[in-house]
Amino acid sequence: MKIRFHGAVRTVTGSLHIVETAQGEIVLLDCGMFQGRRQEARERNERFPLEPKRVKAVVLSHAHIDHIGNLPSWVARGLRCPVYATHATADLCGIMLRDSAKIQEYDAKHVNKNRRPHERTVQPLYTAEHAEATLKLLRAKPYHDWFEVLPGLRARYQDAGHILGSAGITLEERHNGSVKRLGFTGDVGRDQRVILRDPEPLEAGADVLLSESTYGDREHPPQADLHEQLAQVLERTIKRRGRVIIPAFALGRTQTLLYAMYKLQQAGRLPKVPVYVDSPLACMATGIVERHPECYDGEAKEILRDEGTLFAVQGYACITDVADSKALNESRDPCVIVSASGMCEAGRILHHLLHHIEDEKNTILIVGFQAEHTLGRKLVEQWETVRIFGRRIERRAEVVTLNGFSAHAGRSELAAYLEKSRPAGPLFLVHGDEKQGLAFEDFLERERGFPDVRLPHEGDEWKV
């Protein structure tokens, strides 16, 4: 078995790892979309390291777009193999890929409408037709049970605790009497997070292990501190008659926030104001979360039993209609608005930022990782002026960053997970910016005694 690194190498997005079996068959671990500057993202997502028709199977870790979002591009180029996922991930792929295709088509139409006469017509990366063809390839599998990927190659999912349906993956190949194991953490969640079970370590002793390293250079605050900080932000902003604008990923972060606000409301810490989730995708994702209680922890199951829903926040409303979304910005009454996209690069959140960023009464609450060059990163860095829809806008609103809401484990949490999953061979760090990866490599070797930690480059190969 051989592993070739292609995506999410010394960067966070575009997860794609190529496994070649002893028989020369090709299997992909994830097939994610690279997200970043428009031109660079387009070039990376259109660059195929091999002919898609050669791929015999895809094994997905979870349903975030940077792990599944380029699958329809591969299908458009001829990929026709089974795509394996947990049951919850398979359900989420339906809404995520349809939404992504809609965005690709809209963006291409928008660029073509504004292109200059000498510029070529832009085609969408893929279409709704390609997304539908991709969904027909999905094969749902449960946690913990081995399943055959190819003759001689089997896989098993362990709960990664990152988002609904997320999983670490073990691949096991038997060939000529020998057994080789490869582990892939996918994205690892935090212990004691709301709703989801804690991450389950992969079986120790794999011949090689691939691990994410998103927060390899920093720690997260304790969960209890995080909820107190959220309560303070809400109370402070509402007291001055402002609005809290929260850019949040439609899948995972939005549901975590709703659950946290429900708990604050039960404790008497959430002011009585409307809580709007302005994202059709987030509303659909919330519905899917409620259909998969097999992924819940004990507390979430108790709330579901008592309340009939995990998201029983008083004043909560889901906004799907465009007119209703626009109406939110016609009022200045205090409220909470949660909207996508999580990095402030597209979607309805841009309109809410445009209408609220110049008012010092308001708060922009950042609750997730912000990639370099995104508007979200500029807000985290407290830029005094930013561009929204091409306009230079002065930022007067307060900006607060609460990284503890991240669905990724912090440095020590991830190190503890890896100690329980310690491989017999090398540990490769992926899915993290180079700065984070190098810092985590040093930490694991110096502080935790890992003998062989590596930060691969794109195109590197390793024979298992």
ABEGO torsion letter per residue (X at the ends): XBBBBABGBGBABGBBBBBBBAAGBBBBBEBBBBBEBAAAAAAAAABBABBAAABABBBBABABAAAAAAAAAAAAAGBABBBBBBAAAAAAAAAAAAAAAAAAAAAAAAAAAABBAABBBBBBABBAAAAAAAAAABBBBBBGBBBBABBGBBBBBBBAGABBGBBBBBBBBBBGGBBBBBBBAEBBBBBGBBGBBBBBBBBBGBABBBBBAAAAABBBBBAAAAAAAAAAAAAAAAAAGBBBBBBBBABGAAAAAAAAAAAAAAAGABBBBBBBBBBAAAAAAAAAAAABAAABBAAAAAAAAAAGBABABBGBBBBABAAAAAAAAABABBBBBBBOBAAGABEAAAAAAAAAAABAABBBBBABBBBBGBAAAAAAAGBABBBBGGBBBBBABBBBBBAAABABBBAAAAAAAAAAABBABBBBBBGBBAAAAAAAAAAAAAAAGBABBBBBBBGBBBBX
